[in-house]
Each structure stands twice: as structure tokens, then as C-alpha cells.
Amino acid sequence: MISYINWKKPLLIAVVFLIMLVKYSYETPNQGTDLSLRQIYSQSSDSWPAPWIDTGVNWQELAYIPSSHPLMLA
């Protein structure tokens, strides 16, 4: 009976710690703005934040697809 009680407390502490860790890992810090992503990207693309591109990646900005493009007709 004693060995049964001895593992319950450390297990409870570990579970509470993991729950707190998961909860706080999904919270993002306020980066100096109260705007949501929806509000930020609803503005003109000139005011969007700069993307984070890994070194060595050949990055190209997305462009507007005209309605006459074959992908748009599908």
C-alpha cells in the first residue's frame, strides 16, 4: 500500500507541469501590436509585416492570378 501512494504524488506533479507547459507554449507574446492577424492582412500588402525567409531559400512574392488563367477556369 505504501508503494502505491508514493508514485501518485510525483505523477500528479508531472501531469500538472505538462498541462501548464502545453498551455503556456501556445500563448504568443504581444509583439507591440494589438491587431489580430486578420486586421493586419486586411490592409494593403504594402503594410504587411516582412516574411521570415530561411537562408538559401529562393523566395518570390505571390502574385495576383487573373480570372482568365486556366487554373481559375477549372
N, C-alpha and C positions, 0 to 999 in steps of 0.2 A: 504494500500500500504506500509506503514511503517513496519508492522509486516512481510510482505513478504520479504523485504530487510534485516531485522535483522537476519533471520536464514540462509541466503545464505553464509555469511562470515564465521561463525563458522563451517558450513557444509563443505565448501571448505577447511578450515584449517584441519579438521578431515580427509578428504579424502586424502589430500596431506601427512599428517602424516602417515596414514595407508599404503599408497603406499611406502613411504620411509622405514617404518618398515618392510614391506614384502621384499623389495629389499635388505636391509642390512641383514636380517635374513638368506638369502640363500647364502651369501658370507661367505666362510670359511677362517679363518685366516691362514696365511702361517706358517706351523709348522716347520720351519727351513729347509725345503727342497723344491726344485723347481721341483721335479719329480712328474709326474702325477701318479695316481693310476695304470694306465696301465703299465707304466715304472717300478713301484715298484714291481708289482706282475708278471711281465715278467721275473724277476730274479729268482734265485733258492729260494725255500721255506725257506731255512735257513736264508736268508736276509730279509724276510718279517717282518713287524712290529708285535709286540706281540698283540694278541687279547685282548679285554676288556671283561672279563667274570664277570657276577654278582656273588656276594657271594652266596654260597649254590647251584650253578649250577654244575652238574656233566658233565664237558666238556671233549670231546675227539676229538683229531685232525682227520680230514678227511683223508682217506687213498686212495690209488690208487685202482681202480676197474679193475681187469684183464679182457681181452676181452672174456675169456671163461665163465665169470659169467653169470647166467641166465638173469639178467637184461640187459646185453649188447647184448644178442642174440635176444631180442624182436624186 
